[in-house]
């Protein structure tokens, strides 16, 4: 779990650094990714150490990851609104990437926050249904990626 989360945050930060072309973001990006990698390593080490907590769903890393991805997506949307260079949003590949990431990260954030509560107070079937919905939203994210790859970037 921490390896794929750190890889995802690192790769997405590279993509957003190219899309944003902001010196401030490029200066802060390595530090934010490094803090996330250190946090992921420490949180996975602590989860393994305390085996009783390993049976529960550790949401902190996924919440942190979702917030970072949402922040990068919002920075891109802010750039789109401030510059107004894109005439048709659906023809911009980064719009599709950012929109898919917002939809997926918001759902992942809610699931990470409430999954332990659902497991403790409701049935396991409801928890499986929630994770099935997460799988469907992952498909939405992949369709947005596919649409972004299908388009040619406009100059």
C-alpha positions in Angstrom: 0.0 0.0 0.0 2.6 2.7 0.8 4.7 1.8 -2.2 1.9 2.4 -4.7 0.7 5.5 -2.8 4.1 7.1 -2.9 4.6 6.2 -6.5 1.2 7.6 -7.4 1.9 10.9 -5.6 5.3 11.2 -7.1 4.2 10.5 -10.7 1.2 12.8 -10.4 3.3 15.6 -9.0 5.6 15.3 -12.0 2.5 15.5 -14.3 1.1 18.5 -12.5 4.5 20.2 -12.4 4.6 20.0 -16.2 1.0 21.2 -16.6 1.2 24.0 -14.1 4.6 25.3 -15.1 4.8 27.2 -11.8 8.2 27.8 -10.2 6.6 27.9 -6.8 5.0 24.4 -7.3 8.3 23.1 -8.7 10.2 24.3 -5.7 7.7 22.9 -3.1 7.0 19.6 -4.9 10.1 17.6 -3.9 9.6 18.6 -0.3 6.0 17.6 -0.2 6.7 14.3 -1.9 9.6 13.6 0.5 7.4 14.3 3.5 4.7 12.0 2.1 7.3 9.2 1.5 8.6 9.6 5.0 5.1 9.6 6.5 4.2 6.5 4.4 7.2 4.6 5.6 6.7 5.5 9.2 3.0 4.8 9.2 3.5 1.4 7.6 6.2 0.5 10.0 4.0 1.5 13.0 1.1 -0.6 11.6 3.3 -3.6 11.3 4.7 -3.1 14.8 1.3 -2.9 16.4 -0.3 -6.1 14.9 -3.6 -5.5 16.7 -4.1 -2.3 14.7 -3.1 -4.1 11.5 -6.4 -5.8 11.4 -8.2 -2.5 11.1 -8.2 -0.3 8.1 -5.5 2.4 8.5 -7.0 5.5 6.8 -4.4 8.1 7.6 -2.2 7.4 4.6 -5.1 7.3 2.1 -6.5 10.5 3.5 -3.2 12.3 3.2 -2.7 11.0 -0.4 -6.3 12.0 -1.4 -5.8 15.5 0.0 -2.5 15.9 -1.8 -4.0 14.8 -5.1 -7.1 17.0 -4.6 -4.7 19.9 -3.9 -2.8 19.4 -7.1 -6.0 19.1 -9.1 -7.4 22.3 -7.6 -4.2 24.1 -8.4 -4.7 23.0 -12.0 -8.3 24.1 -12.1 -7.3 27.5 -10.6 -4.7 27.9 -13.3 -7.4 27.1 -15.9 -9.7 29.7 -14.5 -7.1 32.4 -14.1 -5.5 32.1 -17.5 -8.6 31.2 -19.7 -6.4 29.8 -22.5 -8.4 26.7 -23.1 -11.5 27.4 -25.3 -13.2 24.0 -24.9 -12.5 22.2 -21.7 -13.3 18.8 -23.1 -10.5 19.1 -25.6 -7.9 19.6 -22.9 -6.3 16.3 -21.8 -5.2 17.6 -18.4 -8.8 18.6 -17.7 -9.8 15.0 -18.0 -7.0 13.8 -15.8 -7.8 16.4 -13.1 -11.6 15.8 -13.3 -11.1 12.0 -12.9 -8.7 12.5 -10.0 -11.1 14.8 -8.2 -14.0 12.4 -8.5 -11.8 9.4 -7.5 -10.0 11.2 -4.7 -13.2 12.6 -3.1 -14.7 9.1 -3.0 -11.4 7.6 -1.7 -11.3 10.3 1.0 -14.9 9.5 2.2 -14.3 5.7 2.1 -11.0 6.1 4.0 -12.6 8.2 6.7 -15.7 6.0 7.2 -14.6 2.5 6.5 -13.7 1.6 10.0 -17.0 3.0 11.3 -18.9 1.0 8.7 -17.0 -2.2 9.7 -17.6 -1.7 13.4 -21.2 -0.5 13.4 -22.7 -2.0 10.2 -22.5 -5.3 8.3 -19.5 -6.6 6.3 -21.8 -6.7 3.3 -22.2 -2.9 3.4 -18.5 -2.5 3.6 -18.1 -4.8 0.5 -20.7 -2.7 -1.3 -18.8 0.5 -0.5 -15.6 -1.0 -1.8 -17.5 -2.1 -4.9 -18.6 1.5 -5.5 -14.9 2.4 -5.1 -14.0 0.0 -7.8 -16.6 1.5 -10.1 -15.2 5.0 -9.4 -11.7 3.6 -10.2 -13.2 2.7 -13.6 -14.4 6.3 -14.0 -10.9 7.5 -13.3 -9.4 5.1 -15.9 -12.0 6.2 -18.5 -10.9 9.8 -17.8 -7.3 8.7 -18.3 -8.3 7.0 -21.5 -10.0 10.1 -22.8 -7.0 12.2 -21.9 -4.7 9.8 -23.8 -7.1 9.9 -26.8 -6.9 13.6 -27.2 -4.0 15.5 -28.7 -2.8 18.4 -26.6 -3.5 21.8 -28.1 -0.7 24.3 -28.3 
